[in-house]
Amino acid sequence: MIYIFGYILLFITALFFKRNKLITVKTYSVLVILFFFIPIAAFRGDIGTDTETYFRIVNSLINNDILTNAIEPGFTITTSFLLYITSDAEIIVRMYSLIFFSLVMYYIIKSDSNELYYIMCFYAPTVFYQYSMNGLRIGISSIFFLLFLQNLARKEKIKSALLGSLSASFHLSIVLAFISVWLSQIKLLVKSNLIISVLFIFILGLIVYLAEEQIQFKLDSYGELTQNLSLSGLGLFIPIILVNILALKSRLSKIQRQKLFYISNILLLLSYFLSIYTYAGLRFLDVLRFLLPALILYSHQKEELLYNKYTRSSFVISALISAIFTFRNIVSTIGTEGAYLPYYFYWE
């Protein structure tokens, strides 16, 4: 089956790390994306449970409907540029899959060993299918966020600020990720950090104020989707818990390990219980799924450490569990609108 073959290609990457140079692993990773994942996502038929919704959103943007005011500005502006290439909503939606993987390949090319292991052995098996064929806005937002962390770790402040802004412009829920990064690194007892903290809270409040209409629209939308999502939440919950537990055995300093553990579990529990009652909680869990391991990555970069066997194992095992739940969801769509199975190309 085509999706399982993709998972096999990704998990092979973990084996490449043991016996090959970094450039070899990068080359393999880019080739897998170029010749498998891009064709699968960009040339798919009407596959993806949100695909029809995206067709309607793009058409609304084309027709300047009132829905435009409730969509994140990054998506709106990018769609406006894509309209110079084509006015076909179906082509534009598929072009977003291409944009997503182009950003992933850019990240890979710039990556070091830690970053490459994270994106190919954890991020890719966990979210590639979902973020390239279904949750397009959160997908692009997430990769911009990872590029933000990548540049922040290299102390490239201007680039990281730009990339962080782009990330927030594609999906508002990514604000949770920026808060988490801040909490994981801040030292509140330092006077200068107290000032930065106040400034950060002020800017966050300003963003919420300016995006009030988008936030209200999303809350209304999530309210309509309210249902018992405990099983779906469990598929996100288990991998995150595993990463958190094994992170306690990482090479990070004891203080940083404890800080990440407490921050992660507080956010995780709040999001999980929220997901039982509303879809908004599930969305936050979805963000935490790639975010918390990314915080572990960033902390390793800050302390200039390589992963040990516990961190590497936690990424791979968690990704495998996520892949199993994702495939379960893929199978469960059979017979519904936008079903992932059977797979077919748009010309079929």
C-alpha positions as a printed Julia matrix, in Angstrom:
348×3 Matrix{Float64}:
   0.0    0.0     0.0
   1.32   3.42   -0.99
   1.18   5.05    2.47
   2.99   2.17    4.17
   5.72   2.33    1.52
   6.23   5.99    2.41
   6.61   5.13    6.08
   9.22   2.5     5.21
  11.22   5.05    3.21
  11.19   7.43    6.17
  12.15   4.95    8.88
  15.05   3.73    6.73
  16.55   7.18    7.4
  17.21   6.2    11.01
  19.4    3.33    9.76
  21.32   5.68    7.45
  22.51   7.73   10.42
  24.55   4.84   11.77
  26.82   4.2     8.79
  26.72   7.24    6.52
  27.96  10.81    6.41
  25.51  13.65    7.04
  25.54  14.73    3.39
  24.52  11.2     2.36
  21.55  11.21    4.72
  20.55  14.67    3.48
  20.73  13.54   -0.13
  18.61  10.47    0.58
  16.06  12.58    2.49
  15.69  15.15   -0.3
  15.37  12.43   -2.95
  12.63  10.66   -0.97
  10.68  13.91   -0.75
  11.26  14.88   -4.38
  10.37  11.55   -5.98
   7.81  10.15   -3.55
   6.13  12.59   -1.19
   5.79  15.58   -3.54
   4.16  13.53   -6.33
   1.88  11.76   -3.83
   0.67  15.04   -2.3
   0.75  17.45   -5.25
  -0.78  15.11   -7.84
  -3.4   13.49   -5.59
  -7.07  13.42   -6.43
  -9.62  14.93   -4.05
  -7.91  13.14   -1.18
  -7.84  14.55    2.34
 -10.85  15.13    4.56
 -10.21  18.9     4.53
  -9.42  19.15    0.81
 -12.95  20.16   -0.21
 -12.96  22.71    2.6
  -9.76  24.23    1.22
 -11.31  24.37   -2.25
 -14.17  26.39   -0.74
 -11.81  28.64    1.23
  -9.72  29.45   -1.84
 -12.84  30.1    -3.89
 -14.06  32.4    -1.12
 -10.79  34.31   -1.31
 -11.11  34.51   -5.09
 -14.66  35.85   -4.8
 -13.75  38.14   -1.86
 -16.46  36.6     0.33
 -16.83  37.5     4.01
 -15.02  34.27    4.9
 -11.8   36.0     3.84
 -11.77  38.04    7.06
 -11.6   34.88    9.19
  -8.58  33.3     7.46
  -4.99  33.87    8.61
  -3.23  36.65    6.66
  -0.31  34.46    5.54
  -2.65  32.07    3.77
  -4.69  34.93    2.3
  -1.67  36.83    0.95
   0.04  33.7    -0.42
  -3.17  32.67   -2.18
  -3.39  36.17   -3.69
   0.1   35.68   -5.2
  -0.75  32.18   -6.44
  -3.77  33.65   -8.24
  -1.32  35.33  -10.62
  -0.28  31.83  -11.69
  -3.72  30.22  -11.85
  -7.3   30.95  -10.8
  -8.09  27.25  -10.39
  -8.73  26.59   -6.68
  -7.89  22.89   -7.01
  -4.46  23.65   -8.46
  -3.75  26.31   -5.81
  -4.57  23.89   -2.98
  -2.17  21.33   -4.45
   0.49  24.02   -4.84
   0.42  24.44   -1.06
   1.59  20.83   -0.77
   4.54  21.78   -2.98
   5.27  24.85   -0.84
   5.22  22.72    2.31
   7.74  20.19    1.0
   9.92  22.91   -0.51
  10.25  24.44    2.96
  10.99  21.01    4.45
  13.79  20.44    1.92
  15.21  23.89    2.68
  15.26  22.98    6.38
  16.99  19.68    5.59
  19.68  21.34    3.48
  20.49  23.77    6.32
  20.24  21.16    9.08
  22.91  19.68   11.31
  22.81  16.12   12.66
  20.32  16.83   15.47
  17.94  18.78   13.24
  18.06  16.23   10.43
  17.34  13.37   12.81
  14.39  15.24   14.28
  12.75  16.15   10.99
  13.24  12.84    9.18
  12.96  10.34   12.04
  10.24  12.07   14.04
   8.5   14.95   12.26
   8.2   13.32    8.84
   6.63   9.99    9.9
   4.4   11.82   12.37
   2.88  14.56   10.2
   3.92  14.36    6.52
   0.66  12.87    5.23
  -1.56  15.03    7.39
   0.25  18.33    6.86
   0.79  17.95    3.11
  -2.65  16.61    2.17
  -5.03  17.83    4.87
  -3.94  20.42    7.45
  -2.15  22.66    4.97
  -2.09  25.87    7.01
  -0.85  24.27   10.24
   1.65  22.3     8.14
   3.23  25.38    6.61
   3.03  27.19    9.94
   4.86  24.31   11.65
   7.76  24.2     9.18
   8.17  27.99    9.37
   8.3   27.53   13.15
  11.02  24.88   12.83
  12.98  27.23   10.55
  12.48  29.92   13.21
  14.03  27.63   15.85
  16.82  26.64   13.48
  17.84  30.26   12.93
  17.29  31.2    16.57
  19.75  28.49   17.62
  22.28  30.01   15.2
  21.64  33.48   16.72
  20.3   34.83   13.42
  17.8   37.12   15.08
  16.46  38.97   12.04
  15.82  35.77   10.08
  14.26  34.07   13.1
  11.95  37.05   13.7
  10.83  37.0    10.06
  10.27  33.24   10.06
   8.42  33.41   13.38
   6.11  36.07   11.94
   5.47  33.94    8.87
   4.67  30.96   11.09
   2.12  32.91   13.13
   0.58  34.35    9.96
  -0.43  30.89    8.74
  -2.04  29.48   11.88
  -2.97  31.2    15.13
  -2.62  28.07   17.26
   1.14  28.19   16.69
   1.22  30.99   19.3
   1.21  28.14   21.83
   4.56  27.06   20.38
   6.16  30.48   20.89
   4.91  30.6    24.47
   6.41  27.16   25.09
   9.82  28.18   23.69
   9.8   31.26   25.88
   8.86  29.29   29.0
  11.51  26.64   28.3
  14.36  29.14   28.07
  13.44  32.11   30.24
  15.09  32.77   33.62
  12.56  34.88   35.47
  14.95  35.79   38.3
  17.09  37.82   35.87
  15.93  41.47   35.76
  16.39  41.84   32.0
  14.3   38.74   31.42
  11.5   40.15   33.55
  11.38  43.15   31.24
  11.39  40.88   28.19
   8.62  38.79   29.76
   6.4   41.83   30.24
   7.11  42.92   26.65
   6.35  39.42   25.38
   3.0   39.32   27.2
   2.16  42.78   25.83
   2.92  41.71   22.24
   0.93  38.51   22.71
  -2.01  40.51   23.98
  -1.73  42.84   20.99
  -1.77  39.88   18.61
  -4.88  38.47   20.29
  -6.56  41.88   20.07
  -5.73  42.35   16.38
  -6.75  38.78   15.54
  -9.99  38.88   17.54
 -12.16  38.14   14.5
 -10.1   35.14   13.42
 -10.04  33.77   16.98
 -13.79  34.13   17.38
 -14.37  32.44   14.03
 -12.2   29.49   15.04
 -13.84  29.14   18.44
 -17.25  29.12   16.78
 -16.03  26.51   14.28
 -14.56  24.32   17.01
 -17.78  24.63   18.99
 -19.67  23.13   16.05
 -17.26  20.18   16.08
 -17.57  19.49   19.8
 -17.73  15.77   20.49
 -15.95  13.06   22.44
 -12.55  12.96   20.83
 -10.82  10.89   23.51
  -9.58   8.19   21.09
  -8.2   10.74   18.61
  -6.6   12.59   21.5
  -5.07   9.36   22.77
  -3.26   8.9    19.46
  -1.54  12.23   20.07
  -1.19  11.82   23.83
   0.77   8.55   23.99
   3.71   9.52   21.7
   4.16  12.83   23.51
   4.22  11.15   26.92
   6.86   8.69   25.69
   9.11  11.49   24.43
   8.69  13.38   27.71
   9.63  10.39   29.86
  12.71   9.46   27.84
  13.74  13.14   27.7
  14.54  12.77   31.4
  17.37  10.46   30.28
  18.75  12.91   27.72
  22.11  14.69   27.88
  20.48  18.01   28.78
  21.3   19.66   32.07
  19.17  18.53   35.01
  17.48  21.92   35.32
  16.55  22.0    31.64
  15.27  18.41   31.7
  13.01  19.2    34.64
  11.81  22.45   33.1
  10.85  20.75   29.82
   9.18  17.9    31.68
   6.93  20.18   33.77
   6.09  22.57   30.92
   5.32  19.71   28.55
   3.09  17.81   30.92
   1.12  20.83   32.07
   0.39  21.84   28.47
  -0.29  18.24   27.53
  -2.82  17.59   30.27
  -4.65  20.87   29.69
  -4.89  20.18   25.95
  -5.94  16.57   26.41
  -8.8   17.33   28.8
  -9.89  20.16   26.52
  -9.89  17.76   23.57
 -12.5   15.6    25.29
 -14.98  18.45   25.03
 -13.95  20.45   21.99
 -11.94  20.18   18.79
  -9.82  23.15   19.91
  -8.08  20.89   22.44
  -7.28  18.38   19.73
  -5.76  21.16   17.64
  -3.5   22.15   20.54
  -2.51  18.51   21.01
  -1.64  18.39   17.33
   0.69  21.36   17.81
   2.23  19.82   20.94
   2.89  16.6    19.04
   5.67  18.17   16.96
   6.41  21.05   19.35
   7.56  19.25   22.48
  10.2   17.14   20.68
  11.2   20.37   18.9
  11.82  21.98   22.3
  14.07  19.04   23.16
  15.9   19.63   19.87
  16.28  23.36   20.54
  17.53  22.76   24.08
  20.2   20.39   22.72
  21.23  23.07   20.22
  21.45  25.72   22.95
  23.64  23.46   25.11
  25.61  22.25   22.05
  24.88  18.58   22.7
  24.25  15.61   20.45
  21.35  13.24   21.12
  22.05  10.12   23.14
  20.42   6.75   22.48
  17.42   7.55   24.68
  16.51  10.7    22.76
  16.99   9.04   19.39
  14.93   6.03   20.47
  12.14   8.22   21.84
  11.84  10.05   18.51
  11.69   6.88   16.43
   9.35   4.91   18.71
   7.02   7.89   19.16
   6.96   8.45   15.4
   6.14   4.77   14.87
   3.22   4.98   17.32
   1.99   8.16   15.61
   2.29   6.47   12.22
   0.13   3.57   13.44
  -2.6    5.91   14.69
  -2.37   8.0    11.52
  -2.75   4.91    9.34
  -5.73   3.89   11.46
  -7.27   7.27   10.68
  -6.46   6.84    6.99
  -8.27   3.5     6.9
 -11.22   4.93    8.82
 -11.87   7.48    6.04
 -12.79   4.78    3.51
 -16.21   5.53    2.08
 -16.24   9.17    3.24
 -15.69  12.42    1.36
 -11.97  13.0     0.78
 -11.06   9.42    1.75
  -7.34   8.62    1.68
  -8.11   5.14    0.39
  -8.16   4.1    -2.32
  -5.42   6.5    -3.41
  -5.72   7.98   -6.89
  -4.11  10.76   -8.94
  -6.13  13.82   -9.98
  -6.21  12.73  -13.64
  -7.74   9.36  -12.84
